[in-house]
Amino acid sequence: MSNFDREKAISVLNQIMELELAGVVRYTHYALMVYGYNRIPIVGWMKKNAEESLMHAGRAGEMVTLLGGHPSLGIGPLLESDTHDVGDMLRESLEHETQAREAYGRLLEIVAGKHILLEEYARELIVDEELHADEVNKMLRRPGETGAFQF
């Protein structure tokens, strides 16, 4: 049950770790840059996402060491629109979450049917990322818009 490319899995896990660490920085920055009437709930949501990204990064690092690898000290790309509009921040967040979901999908392709622990881990995090993307998508809709999110 362990006939998979261990080095490839470690590489993808390190990419995941870097993306999630970038999420920590991104959401922390966003929380500092929110202004206006809805500041308090949005800042709370951003901080919650920064904490979740840190937890996800830690889990990815644990999986790297489980496989005998060395966790990356790198950090993923930090894209920013510089407009500090909540809508722009949410759209950037959606792009970031899409990249993370794709990375977890790559991990799943490597380990599916070959390593139960990593397979379940990848599936769980794909679900988390899809639910987060749906939440952001709903936040970006105008009241009354009910169109389904396209994955």
C-alpha positions as a printed Julia matrix, in Angstrom:
151×3 Matrix{Float64}:
   0.0    0.0     0.0
   3.02   2.31   -0.19
   3.96   2.13   -3.87
   3.91   5.87   -4.62
   6.47   8.53   -5.5
   7.48   9.65   -1.99
   9.68  12.52   -3.24
   6.9   13.85   -5.43
   4.48  13.71   -2.5
   6.98  15.55   -0.29
   7.43  18.2    -2.97
   3.67  18.78   -3.26
   3.29  18.83    0.53
   5.99  21.49    0.72
   4.16  23.51   -1.95
   1.0   23.18    0.13
   2.86  24.31    3.23
   4.2   27.36    1.38
   0.75  28.24    0.0
  -0.83  27.93    3.43
   1.88  30.08    5.03
   1.24  32.7     2.36
  -2.41  32.49    3.4
  -1.44  33.35    6.98
   0.33  36.5     5.8
  -2.39  37.37    3.31
  -5.31  37.05    5.73
  -3.43  38.83    8.51
  -2.7   41.72    6.15
  -6.29  41.82    4.93
  -7.56  41.95    8.51
  -5.47  45.04    9.08
  -6.68  46.75    5.91
 -10.46  46.43    6.28
 -12.3   49.71    6.83
 -15.94  50.68    6.88
 -19.2   49.71    8.53
 -18.69  45.96    8.21
 -15.13  45.98    9.56
 -15.68  43.98   12.75
 -17.21  40.79   11.28
 -14.93  40.83    8.23
 -11.79  41.28   10.35
 -12.9   38.39   12.55
 -13.45  36.22    9.47
 -10.02  37.16    8.06
  -8.28  36.36   11.37
 -10.07  33.01   11.55
  -8.8   32.2     8.06
  -5.23  33.18    9.0
  -5.41  30.77   11.95
  -6.82  28.03    9.72
  -4.06  28.55    7.16
  -1.45  28.24    9.91
  -3.04  24.99   11.07
  -3.1   23.67    7.49
   0.57  24.62    7.02
   1.48  22.77   10.19
  -0.41  19.68    9.11
   1.33  19.71    5.72
   4.69  19.99    7.48
   3.8   17.04    9.72
   3.01  14.98    6.62
   6.38  15.96    5.11
   8.2   14.71    8.21
   6.01  11.6     8.33
   7.42  10.74    4.9
  10.98  11.45    6.06
  11.23  14.79    4.27
  12.35  18.25    5.32
   9.65  20.94    5.61
  10.19  23.98    3.43
  11.14  27.34    4.88
   9.68  29.06    1.84
   6.45  30.96    1.49
   4.09  31.01   -1.46
   3.32  34.02   -3.65
   1.82  37.05   -1.96
  -0.35  38.65   -4.62
  -2.15  41.84   -3.7
  -4.32  44.25   -5.65
  -3.24  47.18   -3.45
  -6.77  48.59   -3.61
  -7.73  47.27   -0.16
 -11.32  46.92   -1.26
 -13.04  44.05    0.55
 -14.34  42.66   -2.76
 -10.83  42.65   -4.23
  -9.48  40.97   -1.1
 -12.15  38.29   -1.37
 -11.42  37.7    -5.06
  -7.7   37.36   -4.25
  -8.66  34.96   -1.47
 -10.7   32.91   -3.91
  -7.73  32.66   -6.28
  -5.48  31.63   -3.4
  -7.94  28.97   -2.23
  -8.19  27.64   -5.79
  -4.41  27.22   -5.91
  -4.47  25.38   -2.58
  -7.32  23.1    -3.67
  -5.41  22.25   -6.85
  -2.29  21.42   -4.82
  -4.27  19.09   -2.56
  -5.71  17.53   -5.74
  -2.18  16.89   -7.06
  -1.31  15.19   -3.78
  -4.42  13.04   -4.04
  -3.43  11.95   -7.55
  -0.03  10.83   -6.26
  -1.29   8.84   -3.27
  -4.8    7.64   -4.23
  -5.08   3.94   -3.48
  -1.47   3.86   -2.33
  -1.33   5.61    1.07
  -4.56   5.77    3.06
  -3.44   8.4     5.54
  -2.27  10.84    2.87
  -5.28  10.07    0.69
  -7.71  10.86    3.51
  -5.72  13.96    4.45
  -5.85  15.25    0.87
  -9.59  14.54    0.57
 -10.33  16.28    3.87
  -8.42  19.4     2.87
  -9.98  19.47   -0.6
 -13.38  19.51    1.12
 -12.22  22.33    3.44
 -10.95  24.39    0.5
 -14.12  23.84   -1.54
 -16.3   24.89    1.39
 -14.15  27.96    1.92
 -14.35  28.85   -1.77
 -18.13  28.5    -1.61
 -18.24  30.79    1.41
 -16.17  33.45   -0.38
 -18.27  33.08   -3.51
 -21.43  33.71   -1.49
 -19.82  36.74    0.14
 -19.08  38.16   -3.32
 -22.69  37.81   -4.51
 -25.23  40.57   -4.24
 -28.26  39.86   -2.06
 -30.73  37.77   -4.06
 -28.14  36.23   -6.39
 -28.48  32.5    -5.96
 -26.44  31.11   -8.85
 -24.44  28.02   -7.97
 -20.68  28.23   -7.63
 -18.73  26.69  -10.5
 -15.74  24.58   -9.4
